[in-house]
Amino acid sequence: MENVQTSIDRMKQEIDALQVTVMAGKSPWYKSPSIMISALALLFSFGTTAVSFHRAAQDEIRSGRAELRGILQRLTSLPKENLNQ
Protein backbone atom coordinates (compact mmCIF):
# COMPACT_ATOMS: atom_id res chain seq x y z
CA MET A 1 0.00 0.00 0.00
CA GLU A 2 2.85 2.33 0.80
CA ASN A 3 4.40 1.54 -2.58
CA VAL A 4 1.20 2.62 -4.34
CA GLN A 5 1.05 5.87 -2.37
CA THR A 6 4.71 6.61 -3.19
CA SER A 7 4.01 5.94 -6.85
CA ILE A 8 0.98 8.28 -6.78
CA ASP A 9 3.00 11.03 -5.08
CA ARG A 10 5.76 10.69 -7.66
CA MET A 11 3.21 10.95 -10.49
CA LYS A 12 1.69 14.06 -8.95
CA GLN A 13 5.13 15.65 -8.76
CA GLU A 14 5.81 14.78 -12.39
CA ILE A 15 2.43 16.18 -13.45
CA ASP A 16 3.08 19.37 -11.52
CA ALA A 17 6.51 19.70 -13.11
CA LEU A 18 5.00 19.15 -16.58
CA GLN A 19 2.30 21.76 -15.94
CA VAL A 20 4.89 24.29 -14.85
CA THR A 21 6.98 23.56 -17.95
CA VAL A 22 4.01 23.86 -20.29
CA MET A 23 2.74 27.07 -18.73
CA ALA A 24 6.20 28.66 -18.64
CA GLY A 25 6.57 28.27 -22.41
CA LYS A 26 3.34 30.09 -23.23
CA SER A 27 3.49 33.76 -24.04
CA PRO A 28 0.55 36.17 -24.21
CA TRP A 29 -1.51 36.07 -27.41
CA TYR A 30 -0.38 39.53 -28.48
CA LYS A 31 3.26 38.44 -28.46
CA SER A 32 2.63 35.59 -30.88
CA PRO A 33 3.68 36.59 -34.42
CA SER A 34 1.20 34.27 -36.13
CA ILE A 35 -1.74 35.68 -34.18
CA MET A 36 -0.64 39.25 -34.84
CA ILE A 37 -0.30 38.56 -38.58
CA SER A 38 -3.75 36.95 -38.61
CA ALA A 39 -5.29 39.88 -36.73
CA LEU A 40 -3.69 42.39 -39.10
CA ALA A 41 -4.92 40.40 -42.11
CA LEU A 42 -8.43 40.39 -40.66
CA LEU A 43 -8.31 44.15 -40.06
CA PHE A 44 -7.00 44.69 -43.60
CA SER A 45 -9.84 42.56 -44.95
CA PHE A 46 -12.43 44.58 -43.04
CA GLY A 47 -10.82 47.79 -44.27
CA THR A 48 -10.86 46.76 -47.91
CA THR A 49 -14.47 45.61 -47.57
CA ALA A 50 -15.50 48.98 -46.14
CA VAL A 51 -13.65 50.85 -48.91
CA SER A 52 -15.28 48.61 -51.52
CA PHE A 53 -18.76 49.31 -50.16
CA HIS A 54 -18.03 53.03 -50.06
CA ARG A 55 -16.78 53.04 -53.67
CA ALA A 56 -19.79 51.02 -54.82
CA ALA A 57 -22.11 53.54 -53.19
CA GLN A 58 -20.23 56.44 -54.80
CA ASP A 59 -20.39 54.72 -58.22
CA GLU A 60 -24.13 54.23 -57.80
CA ILE A 61 -24.58 57.91 -56.99
CA ARG A 62 -22.46 58.90 -60.00
CA SER A 63 -24.41 56.68 -62.37
CA GLY A 64 -27.70 58.02 -60.99
CA ARG A 65 -26.54 61.58 -61.56
CA ALA A 66 -25.41 60.77 -65.09
CA GLU A 67 -28.78 59.18 -65.85
CA LEU A 68 -30.60 62.18 -64.38
CA ARG A 69 -28.42 64.53 -66.43
CA GLY A 70 -29.33 62.60 -69.60
CA ILE A 71 -33.03 62.72 -68.76
CA LEU A 72 -32.87 66.48 -68.12
CA GLN A 73 -31.03 67.09 -71.40
CA ARG A 74 -33.66 65.05 -73.22
CA LEU A 75 -36.45 67.00 -71.50
CA THR A 76 -34.89 70.35 -72.43
CA SER A 77 -34.49 69.29 -76.05
CA LEU A 78 -38.13 68.13 -76.43
CA PRO A 79 -39.64 71.63 -76.78
CA LYS A 80 -37.07 72.49 -79.48
CA GLU A 81 -37.91 69.29 -81.36
CA ASN A 82 -41.65 69.98 -81.08
CA LEU A 83 -41.17 73.55 -82.35
CA ASN A 84 -39.24 72.35 -85.43
CA GLN A 85 -41.94 69.90 -86.43
mmCIF file of the C-alpha atoms, coordinates in Angstrom:
data_MODEL
# 
_entry.id   MODEL 
# 
loop_
_atom_site.group_PDB 
_atom_site.id 
_atom_site.type_symbol 
_atom_site.label_atom_id 
_atom_site.label_alt_id 
_atom_site.label_comp_id 
_atom_site.label_asym_id 
_atom_site.label_entity_id 
_atom_site.label_seq_id 
_atom_site.pdbx_PDB_ins_code 
_atom_site.Cartn_x 
_atom_site.Cartn_y 
_atom_site.Cartn_z 
_atom_site.occupancy 
_atom_site.B_iso_or_equiv 
_atom_site.pdbx_formal_charge 
_atom_site.auth_seq_id 
_atom_site.auth_comp_id 
_atom_site.auth_asym_id 
_atom_site.auth_atom_id 
_atom_site.pdbx_PDB_model_num 
ATOM 1  C CA . MET A 1 1  ? 0.000   0.000  0.000   1.00 0.00 ? 1  MET A CA 1 
ATOM 2  C CA . GLU A 1 2  ? 2.855   2.327  0.805   1.00 0.00 ? 2  GLU A CA 1 
ATOM 3  C CA . ASN A 1 3  ? 4.404   1.541  -2.577  1.00 0.00 ? 3  ASN A CA 1 
ATOM 4  C CA . VAL A 1 4  ? 1.205   2.622  -4.336  1.00 0.00 ? 4  VAL A CA 1 
ATOM 5  C CA . GLN A 1 5  ? 1.054   5.872  -2.365  1.00 0.00 ? 5  GLN A CA 1 
ATOM 6  C CA . THR A 1 6  ? 4.708   6.609  -3.188  1.00 0.00 ? 6  THR A CA 1 
ATOM 7  C CA . SER A 1 7  ? 4.006   5.943  -6.847  1.00 0.00 ? 7  SER A CA 1 
ATOM 8  C CA . ILE A 1 8  ? 0.984   8.282  -6.784  1.00 0.00 ? 8  ILE A CA 1 
ATOM 9  C CA . ASP A 1 9  ? 2.999   11.032 -5.076  1.00 0.00 ? 9  ASP A CA 1 
ATOM 10 C CA . ARG A 1 10 ? 5.758   10.693 -7.664  1.00 0.00 ? 10 ARG A CA 1 
ATOM 11 C CA . MET A 1 11 ? 3.213   10.946 -10.491 1.00 0.00 ? 11 MET A CA 1 
ATOM 12 C CA . LYS A 1 12 ? 1.686   14.065 -8.946  1.00 0.00 ? 12 LYS A CA 1 
ATOM 13 C CA . GLN A 1 13 ? 5.127   15.649 -8.760  1.00 0.00 ? 13 GLN A CA 1 
ATOM 14 C CA . GLU A 1 14 ? 5.808   14.778 -12.391 1.00 0.00 ? 14 GLU A CA 1 
ATOM 15 C CA . ILE A 1 15 ? 2.429   16.180 -13.452 1.00 0.00 ? 15 ILE A CA 1 
ATOM 16 C CA . ASP A 1 16 ? 3.076   19.373 -11.519 1.00 0.00 ? 16 ASP A CA 1 
ATOM 17 C CA . ALA A 1 17 ? 6.506   19.705 -13.112 1.00 0.00 ? 17 ALA A CA 1 
ATOM 18 C CA . LEU A 1 18 ? 5.001   19.149 -16.580 1.00 0.00 ? 18 LEU A CA 1 
ATOM 19 C CA . GLN A 1 19 ? 2.304   21.756 -15.935 1.00 0.00 ? 19 GLN A CA 1 
ATOM 20 C CA . VAL A 1 20 ? 4.889   24.287 -14.852 1.00 0.00 ? 20 VAL A CA 1 
ATOM 21 C CA . THR A 1 21 ? 6.979   23.556 -17.949 1.00 0.00 ? 21 THR A CA 1 
ATOM 22 C CA . VAL A 1 22 ? 4.014   23.860 -20.288 1.00 0.00 ? 22 VAL A CA 1 
ATOM 23 C CA . MET A 1 23 ? 2.741   27.071 -18.734 1.00 0.00 ? 23 MET A CA 1 
ATOM 24 C CA . ALA A 1 24 ? 6.197   28.665 -18.642 1.00 0.00 ? 24 ALA A CA 1 
ATOM 25 C CA . GLY A 1 25 ? 6.570   28.268 -22.411 1.00 0.00 ? 25 GLY A CA 1 
ATOM 26 C CA . LYS A 1 26 ? 3.338   30.089 -23.232 1.00 0.00 ? 26 LYS A CA 1 
ATOM 27 C CA . SER A 1 27 ? 3.492   33.762 -24.043 1.00 0.00 ? 27 SER A CA 1 
ATOM 28 C CA . PRO A 1 28 ? 0.552   36.174 -24.211 1.00 0.00 ? 28 PRO A CA 1 
ATOM 29 C CA . TRP A 1 29 ? -1.506  36.069 -27.407 1.00 0.00 ? 29 TRP A CA 1 
ATOM 30 C CA . TYR A 1 30 ? -0.378  39.533 -28.476 1.00 0.00 ? 30 TYR A CA 1 
ATOM 31 C CA . LYS A 1 31 ? 3.262   38.442 -28.458 1.00 0.00 ? 31 LYS A CA 1 
ATOM 32 C CA . SER A 1 32 ? 2.628   35.587 -30.875 1.00 0.00 ? 32 SER A CA 1 
ATOM 33 C CA . PRO A 1 33 ? 3.681   36.592 -34.415 1.00 0.00 ? 33 PRO A CA 1 
ATOM 34 C CA . SER A 1 34 ? 1.202   34.272 -36.128 1.00 0.00 ? 34 SER A CA 1 
ATOM 35 C CA . ILE A 1 35 ? -1.736  35.676 -34.184 1.00 0.00 ? 35 ILE A CA 1 
ATOM 36 C CA . MET A 1 36 ? -0.641  39.254 -34.843 1.00 0.00 ? 36 MET A CA 1 
ATOM 37 C CA . ILE A 1 37 ? -0.302  38.563 -38.583 1.00 0.00 ? 37 ILE A CA 1 
ATOM 38 C CA . SER A 1 38 ? -3.752  36.953 -38.610 1.00 0.00 ? 38 SER A CA 1 
ATOM 39 C CA . ALA A 1 39 ? -5.288  39.877 -36.733 1.00 0.00 ? 39 ALA A CA 1 
ATOM 40 C CA . LEU A 1 40 ? -3.689  42.385 -39.102 1.00 0.00 ? 40 LEU A CA 1 
ATOM 41 C CA . ALA A 1 41 ? -4.917  40.399 -42.110 1.00 0.00 ? 41 ALA A CA 1 
ATOM 42 C CA . LEU A 1 42 ? -8.435  40.394 -40.663 1.00 0.00 ? 42 LEU A CA 1 
ATOM 43 C CA . LEU A 1 43 ? -8.312  44.146 -40.064 1.00 0.00 ? 43 LEU A CA 1 
ATOM 44 C CA . PHE A 1 44 ? -7.003  44.692 -43.600 1.00 0.00 ? 44 PHE A CA 1 
ATOM 45 C CA . SER A 1 45 ? -9.837  42.560 -44.953 1.00 0.00 ? 45 SER A CA 1 
ATOM 46 C CA . PHE A 1 46 ? -12.432 44.578 -43.043 1.00 0.00 ? 46 PHE A CA 1 
ATOM 47 C CA . GLY A 1 47 ? -10.823 47.794 -44.266 1.00 0.00 ? 47 GLY A CA 1 
ATOM 48 C CA . THR A 1 48 ? -10.860 46.756 -47.910 1.00 0.00 ? 48 THR A CA 1 
ATOM 49 C CA . THR A 1 49 ? -14.473 45.609 -47.568 1.00 0.00 ? 49 THR A CA 1 
ATOM 50 C CA . ALA A 1 50 ? -15.497 48.981 -46.145 1.00 0.00 ? 50 ALA A CA 1 
ATOM 51 C CA . VAL A 1 51 ? -13.648 50.846 -48.910 1.00 0.00 ? 51 VAL A CA 1 
ATOM 52 C CA . SER A 1 52 ? -15.275 48.609 -51.516 1.00 0.00 ? 52 SER A CA 1 
ATOM 53 C CA . PHE A 1 53 ? -18.761 49.312 -50.156 1.00 0.00 ? 53 PHE A CA 1 
ATOM 54 C CA . HIS A 1 54 ? -18.031 53.034 -50.062 1.00 0.00 ? 54 HIS A CA 1 
ATOM 55 C CA . ARG A 1 55 ? -16.785 53.043 -53.665 1.00 0.00 ? 55 ARG A CA 1 
ATOM 56 C CA . ALA A 1 56 ? -19.793 51.016 -54.820 1.00 0.00 ? 56 ALA A CA 1 
ATOM 57 C CA . ALA A 1 57 ? -22.111 53.537 -53.190 1.00 0.00 ? 57 ALA A CA 1 
ATOM 58 C CA . GLN A 1 58 ? -20.230 56.439 -54.801 1.00 0.00 ? 58 GLN A CA 1 
ATOM 59 C CA . ASP A 1 59 ? -20.393 54.719 -58.218 1.00 0.00 ? 59 ASP A CA 1 
ATOM 60 C CA . GLU A 1 60 ? -24.129 54.226 -57.799 1.00 0.00 ? 60 GLU A CA 1 
ATOM 61 C CA . ILE A 1 61 ? -24.578 57.915 -56.986 1.00 0.00 ? 61 ILE A CA 1 
ATOM 62 C CA . ARG A 1 62 ? -22.465 58.901 -60.001 1.00 0.00 ? 62 ARG A CA 1 
ATOM 63 C CA . SER A 1 63 ? -24.411 56.676 -62.371 1.00 0.00 ? 63 SER A CA 1 
ATOM 64 C CA . GLY A 1 64 ? -27.703 58.020 -60.995 1.00 0.00 ? 64 GLY A CA 1 
ATOM 65 C CA . ARG A 1 65 ? -26.538 61.580 -61.561 1.00 0.00 ? 65 ARG A CA 1 
ATOM 66 C CA . ALA A 1 66 ? -25.412 60.766 -65.094 1.00 0.00 ? 66 ALA A CA 1 
ATOM 67 C CA . GLU A 1 67 ? -28.784 59.185 -65.849 1.00 0.00 ? 67 GLU A CA 1 
ATOM 68 C CA . LEU A 1 68 ? -30.597 62.183 -64.382 1.00 0.00 ? 68 LEU A CA 1 
ATOM 69 C CA . ARG A 1 69 ? -28.422 64.528 -66.434 1.00 0.00 ? 69 ARG A CA 1 
ATOM 70 C CA . GLY A 1 70 ? -29.326 62.602 -69.600 1.00 0.00 ? 70 GLY A CA 1 
ATOM 71 C CA . ILE A 1 71 ? -33.032 62.717 -68.761 1.00 0.00 ? 71 ILE A CA 1 
ATOM 72 C CA . LEU A 1 72 ? -32.869 66.482 -68.116 1.00 0.00 ? 72 LEU A CA 1 
ATOM 73 C CA . GLN A 1 73 ? -31.029 67.086 -71.400 1.00 0.00 ? 73 GLN A CA 1 
ATOM 74 C CA . ARG A 1 74 ? -33.661 65.051 -73.222 1.00 0.00 ? 74 ARG A CA 1 
ATOM 75 C CA . LEU A 1 75 ? -36.451 67.003 -71.504 1.00 0.00 ? 75 LEU A CA 1 
ATOM 76 C CA . THR A 1 76 ? -34.893 70.354 -72.432 1.00 0.00 ? 76 THR A CA 1 
ATOM 77 C CA . SER A 1 77 ? -34.494 69.287 -76.050 1.00 0.00 ? 77 SER A CA 1 
ATOM 78 C CA . LEU A 1 78 ? -38.130 68.130 -76.433 1.00 0.00 ? 78 LEU A CA 1 
ATOM 79 C CA . PRO A 1 79 ? -39.644 71.630 -76.783 1.00 0.00 ? 79 PRO A CA 1 
ATOM 80 C CA . LYS A 1 80 ? -37.073 72.488 -79.481 1.00 0.00 ? 80 LYS A CA 1 
ATOM 81 C CA . GLU A 1 81 ? -37.915 69.295 -81.356 1.00 0.00 ? 81 GLU A CA 1 
ATOM 82 C CA . ASN A 1 82 ? -41.652 69.983 -81.078 1.00 0.00 ? 82 ASN A CA 1 
ATOM 83 C CA . LEU A 1 83 ? -41.170 73.546 -82.354 1.00 0.00 ? 83 LEU A CA 1 
ATOM 84 C CA . ASN A 1 84 ? -39.240 72.349 -85.428 1.00 0.00 ? 84 ASN A CA 1 
ATOM 85 C CA . GLN A 1 85 ? -41.939 69.898 -86.434 1.00 0.00 ? 85 GLN A CA 1 
# 
